[in-house]
Amino acid sequence: MAVTQIFQRATVTRIVKETADAYTFVLDPHEGSFPYRAGQYSTFQVHVDGEELYRSYSMSSAPETDTELMTTVKRVPGGKVSNWLLDNLAEGDELTMTRAAGTFCLDSSDSPLLGFSGGSGITPILSLAKSALATTDRTVRLLCADRDASAAIFDDALSELAARYPGRLSVQRHRDAEDGLLDAAGVAAFVGADTGADCYLCGPEGFMAVVRESWPGPGRLFVEDFEVATAPAAPLGAGTAAEVTGTVTIHLGRKKESVPRVAGETLLESARRAGLAPPFSCEAGNCGTCIAHISEGSAKMIANTALDDDEVADGYILTCQGVPEGGSITVHYE
């Protein structure tokens, strides 16, 4: 089985200004279809000042309720890709994007759904809420935290959705400028008696830390965190490291480089050490941007939520997570 093509092109058909610093880009994939689940994201490839960059953005649309594919991007301080997209992208332009990825999706459940969103974290939460309301009988309650009213993304869309599903969807607004930062008491008050609910969380690191630490349970907590770093490989003793032999050979486009294998080093790190610039984005095993095919040798992945079992069996690997198991290995980037 051949792996699904990772990158594809899409045309920006419309741009919706949600707030002064957040735009929704409506996309028309050139392949005509874009399979995805509510809550998933795509990684976008852009060139900024001669540099090839990759960033992941969640879908704000849901396949069960929207005929158009939409992703929403917010301006952030120092955000090379986010700011470039907002400042330069126009209707009719094309983007390069990966297939949908991520596991921040609805799980089969009859439990109430609670959503905590901070800022642009509302993007996948909105997608999940649309899907849950359209395909289940579950009640959905959202706590949306924003700096102030002017920064609230999808304010009108959420109000319209609540009016469409009276008694099933309620939205609580939290404005930091008026209410202060969300704290443990605020989390507990919002959860109330729904301690057995499925809770979905996305937002800035500090916001998510508060909800994580305050979540009472015993319900399930699902977190979308694009800042998660790759788990480090277990340290090896000096004696073990000295016994490592073999080479890592990387094929990238027309380039081919080989370097001695280093214990615990991922294939992506080996490629960088060889002077190559392979594609990557999340470095957490989620997005699939760094996929390559093994033609010789073997490697074990630390984490993987992007490739299915058949693709792994066919020799595909996430190089940000793949650590050679022994001897030499050769990989080819698509």
C-alpha positions as CSV (number, residue, x, y, z in Angstrom):
1,M,0.0,0.0,0.0
2,A,1.4,3.4,-1.0
3,V,1.2,6.2,1.6
4,T,-1.3,8.9,1.0
5,Q,0.3,12.0,-0.6
6,I,1.4,14.2,2.3
7,F,1.3,17.5,0.5
8,Q,-1.4,19.0,-1.7
9,R,-2.4,22.4,-3.1
10,A,-5.4,24.4,-2.2
11,T,-6.8,27.7,-3.4
12,V,-7.9,30.4,-1.0
13,T,-11.5,31.1,-2.2
14,R,-12.5,33.5,0.6
15,I,-11.0,35.3,3.5
16,V,-13.2,36.1,6.5
17,K,-11.9,38.7,9.0
18,E,-13.0,37.3,12.4
19,T,-11.3,40.0,14.5
20,A,-8.5,42.5,13.8
21,D,-5.9,39.8,14.4
22,A,-7.7,36.6,13.2
23,Y,-8.7,35.5,9.7
24,T,-10.5,32.4,8.5
25,F,-9.2,31.1,5.2
26,V,-11.7,29.2,3.1
27,L,-9.9,26.6,1.0
28,D,-10.6,24.7,-2.1
29,P,-8.3,21.6,-2.3
30,H,-7.1,20.9,-5.9
31,E,-7.7,17.2,-5.5
32,G,-11.4,17.9,-5.0
33,S,-11.8,16.3,-1.6
34,F,-10.1,16.6,1.8
35,P,-11.0,13.9,4.2
36,Y,-10.8,15.1,7.8
37,R,-12.4,14.8,11.2
38,A,-13.7,17.6,13.4
39,G,-10.8,18.8,15.6
40,Q,-8.0,17.9,13.2
41,Y,-5.4,20.2,11.7
42,S,-3.2,20.6,8.6
43,T,0.4,21.7,8.4
44,F,1.0,24.5,5.9
45,Q,4.2,25.1,4.0
46,V,5.2,28.7,3.2
47,H,8.3,30.5,2.1
48,V,9.1,33.6,4.1
49,D,12.1,35.7,3.2
50,G,13.6,32.8,1.4
51,E,13.1,30.4,4.3
52,E,10.9,27.3,4.0
53,L,8.7,27.1,7.1
54,Y,5.9,24.8,8.3
55,R,3.2,25.6,10.8
56,S,0.0,23.6,11.9
57,Y,-3.4,25.2,12.0
58,S,-6.7,23.5,13.1
59,M,-9.8,23.4,10.9
60,S,-12.6,25.6,12.1
61,S,-15.1,23.8,9.8
62,A,-16.6,20.4,10.5
63,P,-17.2,17.9,7.7
64,E,-20.7,17.1,9.0
65,T,-21.9,20.7,8.9
66,D,-19.8,22.7,6.4
67,T,-19.5,22.3,2.7
68,E,-16.3,24.4,2.7
69,L,-12.9,23.6,4.3
70,M,-11.8,26.4,6.7
71,T,-8.8,27.1,8.8
72,T,-8.5,30.1,11.1
73,V,-5.2,31.8,11.9
74,K,-4.4,34.4,14.6
75,R,-1.6,36.9,14.6
76,V,1.0,36.2,17.3
77,P,4.1,38.2,18.4
78,G,7.0,36.8,16.4
79,G,4.9,34.4,14.5
80,K,6.6,34.3,11.1
81,V,4.1,32.1,9.4
82,S,0.9,33.3,11.1
83,N,1.7,37.0,10.5
84,W,2.9,36.4,6.9
85,L,-0.4,34.6,6.1
86,L,-2.5,37.5,7.5
87,D,-0.4,40.2,5.8
88,N,0.1,38.6,2.4
89,L,-2.5,36.0,1.5
90,A,-5.2,37.1,-0.8
91,E,-8.2,35.4,-2.4
92,G,-7.1,33.4,-5.4
93,D,-3.7,32.5,-3.9
94,E,-2.6,29.0,-3.4
95,L,-1.3,27.2,-0.3
96,T,0.6,24.0,0.2
97,M,-0.8,21.9,3.0
98,T,-0.6,18.3,4.4
99,R,-3.5,15.9,4.7
100,A,-5.5,16.2,8.0
101,A,-3.8,14.9,11.1
102,G,-4.2,14.8,14.9
103,T,-6.2,12.9,17.4
104,F,-8.1,15.8,19.1
105,C,-11.3,14.3,17.9
106,L,-14.7,13.3,19.3
107,D,-14.7,9.9,21.0
108,S,-17.8,7.8,21.1
109,S,-19.6,8.8,24.2
110,D,-23.0,9.9,25.6
111,S,-21.3,12.1,28.3
112,P,-21.7,15.9,28.2
113,L,-19.0,17.7,26.3
114,L,-17.2,20.6,28.0
115,G,-14.9,22.8,25.9
116,F,-12.3,25.1,27.4
117,S,-10.7,27.5,24.8
118,G,-8.3,30.3,25.2
119,G,-7.9,32.8,22.3
120,S,-7.5,31.0,19.0
121,G,-7.9,27.7,20.8
122,I,-11.6,28.1,20.0
123,T,-10.8,27.0,16.4
124,P,-10.8,23.2,17.0
125,I,-13.3,23.5,19.8
126,L,-15.8,25.1,17.5
127,S,-15.2,22.3,15.0
128,L,-15.9,19.7,17.7
129,A,-19.0,21.5,18.9
130,K,-20.5,21.6,15.4
131,S,-19.9,17.9,14.9
132,A,-21.2,16.9,18.3
133,L,-24.4,18.9,18.0
134,A,-25.0,17.7,14.4
135,T,-24.3,14.0,15.0
136,T,-25.2,13.2,18.6
137,D,-27.7,14.2,21.3
138,R,-25.0,15.3,23.8
139,T,-25.1,18.6,25.6
140,V,-22.2,20.9,24.9
141,R,-21.0,23.7,27.2
142,L,-18.1,26.0,26.2
143,L,-16.0,28.3,28.3
144,C,-14.3,30.8,25.9
145,A,-11.6,32.9,27.4
146,D,-10.3,36.0,25.6
147,R,-8.4,39.1,26.3
148,D,-11.5,41.3,25.8
149,A,-14.6,41.4,23.6
150,S,-12.7,42.7,20.6
151,A,-10.4,39.7,20.6
152,A,-13.2,37.1,20.8
153,I,-13.0,34.8,17.7
154,F,-16.3,33.3,16.4
155,D,-18.4,35.4,18.8
156,D,-21.3,35.7,16.3
157,A,-20.9,32.1,15.0
158,L,-21.2,30.7,18.5
159,S,-24.2,32.8,19.3
160,E,-25.9,31.6,16.1
161,L,-25.0,28.0,17.0
162,A,-26.5,28.4,20.5
163,A,-29.7,29.8,19.0
164,R,-29.9,26.8,16.6
165,Y,-29.5,24.3,19.5
166,P,-31.4,25.7,22.4
167,G,-31.0,23.6,25.6
168,R,-28.0,21.7,24.1
169,L,-25.4,24.4,23.6
170,S,-24.4,27.1,26.1
171,V,-21.4,29.4,25.9
172,Q,-19.8,31.2,28.8
173,R,-17.6,34.2,28.0
174,H,-14.6,34.9,30.1
175,R,-12.9,38.3,29.4
176,D,-9.5,38.6,31.1
177,A,-9.7,42.4,31.1
178,E,-12.9,42.3,33.1
179,D,-12.8,39.0,35.0
180,G,-9.1,38.6,35.5
181,L,-7.2,35.4,34.4
182,L,-9.1,32.2,34.7
183,D,-8.3,30.4,37.9
184,A,-9.0,27.1,39.6
185,A,-12.2,28.4,41.2
186,G,-13.5,29.5,37.8
187,V,-12.7,26.1,36.3
188,A,-14.5,24.3,39.1
189,A,-17.5,26.6,38.9
190,F,-17.9,26.0,35.2
191,V,-17.6,22.2,35.5
192,G,-20.2,22.2,38.2
193,A,-21.9,18.8,38.4
194,D,-20.5,17.6,35.1
195,T,-17.4,16.0,36.6
196,G,-18.0,12.9,34.4
197,A,-18.0,14.9,31.2
198,D,-15.5,14.7,28.3
199,C,-13.5,17.9,28.5
200,Y,-11.6,19.3,25.4
201,L,-8.9,21.9,26.0
202,C,-7.0,24.1,23.7
203,G,-5.3,27.5,24.2
204,P,-2.1,29.2,25.5
205,E,0.2,27.3,27.7
206,G,-0.6,29.1,30.9
207,F,-4.4,28.8,30.3
208,M,-4.1,25.1,29.7
209,A,-1.9,24.6,32.8
210,V,-4.6,26.1,35.0
211,V,-7.4,23.9,33.5
212,R,-5.2,20.8,33.6
213,E,-4.4,21.3,37.3
214,S,-7.9,22.2,38.2
215,W,-9.8,19.6,36.2
216,P,-11.7,17.6,38.9
217,G,-12.5,14.5,36.9
218,P,-13.3,11.6,36.8
219,G,-14.3,12.5,33.3
220,R,-11.8,12.4,30.4
221,L,-9.6,15.3,29.5
222,F,-8.4,15.7,25.9
223,V,-5.8,18.3,25.2
224,E,-4.6,19.9,21.9
225,D,-1.1,21.3,22.4
226,F,1.0,22.3,19.5
227,E,3.9,23.2,21.9
228,V,4.5,19.6,23.0
229,A,8.1,18.6,22.5
230,T,9.4,15.3,21.4
231,A,10.1,13.0,24.3
232,P,13.9,12.6,24.7
233,A,15.3,9.2,24.1
234,A,16.4,7.3,27.2
235,P,20.0,8.1,28.0
236,L,22.5,5.4,27.2
237,G,25.7,4.6,29.2
238,A,29.1,5.3,27.7
239,G,29.7,1.6,27.1
240,T,26.5,1.2,25.1
241,A,27.2,4.4,23.1
242,A,30.6,3.1,22.1
243,E,29.1,0.0,20.6
244,V,26.9,1.8,18.2
245,T,27.9,1.1,14.6
246,G,26.4,1.8,11.1
247,T,25.4,4.8,9.1
248,V,22.3,6.8,8.5
249,T,21.8,7.6,4.8
250,I,19.3,10.2,3.8
251,H,17.8,10.8,0.3
252,L,16.2,14.3,0.0
253,G,15.3,15.4,-3.5
254,R,18.5,15.0,-5.5
255,K,20.7,15.0,-2.4
256,K,22.1,12.0,-0.7
257,E,24.1,12.2,2.6
258,S,25.4,9.7,5.0
259,V,26.5,10.2,8.6
260,P,27.7,7.8,11.3
261,R,24.8,6.6,13.5
262,V,24.6,8.2,17.0
263,A,22.8,6.4,19.9
264,G,19.4,7.8,20.6
265,E,19.4,10.3,17.7
266,T,16.3,10.5,15.6
267,L,16.4,10.3,11.8
268,L,15.4,14.0,11.6
269,E,18.3,15.0,13.8
270,S,20.7,12.8,11.7
271,A,19.5,14.5,8.6
272,R,20.1,17.9,10.1
273,R,23.6,16.8,11.2
274,A,24.2,15.8,7.6
275,G,23.6,19.3,6.5
276,L,20.2,18.7,5.0
277,A,17.0,20.7,5.5
278,P,14.2,18.1,5.5
279,P,10.5,19.1,6.1
280,F,9.2,19.0,9.6
281,S,6.7,20.9,11.8
282,C,5.4,19.6,15.2
283,E,8.3,17.3,16.1
284,A,5.8,15.5,18.3
285,G,4.7,12.7,16.0
286,N,1.4,14.3,15.2
287,C,1.4,16.1,11.9
288,G,3.1,13.7,9.4
289,T,5.1,16.5,7.7
290,C,8.5,14.7,8.3
291,I,7.4,11.4,6.8
292,A,10.0,9.3,4.9
293,H,10.3,5.7,3.6
294,I,12.8,3.2,4.9
295,S,14.5,1.2,2.1
296,E,17.1,-0.4,4.3
297,G,17.3,-1.2,8.0
298,S,14.7,-0.4,10.7
299,A,13.7,2.2,13.2
300,K,11.3,2.5,16.1
301,M,9.1,5.5,16.6
302,I,8.9,7.2,20.0
303,A,5.4,8.5,19.3
304,N,3.0,8.3,16.3
305,T,-0.5,9.6,15.8
306,A,-0.1,10.4,12.1
307,L,0.6,7.1,10.3
308,D,-1.7,4.1,10.3
309,D,-0.6,0.5,10.8
310,D,-0.5,-0.3,7.1
311,E,1.7,2.7,6.3
312,V,4.1,1.7,9.1
313,A,4.1,-1.9,7.8
314,D,5.0,-0.6,4.3
315,G,8.1,1.1,5.7
316,Y,6.9,4.7,6.2
317,I,8.2,6.5,9.3
318,L,8.0,9.9,11.1
319,T,11.6,10.9,11.0
320,C,11.1,13.3,14.0
321,Q,10.3,10.2,16.1
322,G,12.2,7.4,14.4
323,V,15.3,6.1,16.1
324,P,17.3,3.4,14.3
325,E,17.2,0.0,16.0
326,G,20.6,-1.1,14.9
327,G,23.1,-1.2,12.1
328,S,22.7,1.0,9.1
329,I,19.5,2.6,7.8
330,T,18.5,4.4,4.6
331,V,15.5,6.6,4.3
332,H,14.0,8.5,1.4
333,Y,11.9,11.7,1.9
334,E,9.0,11.8,-0.5
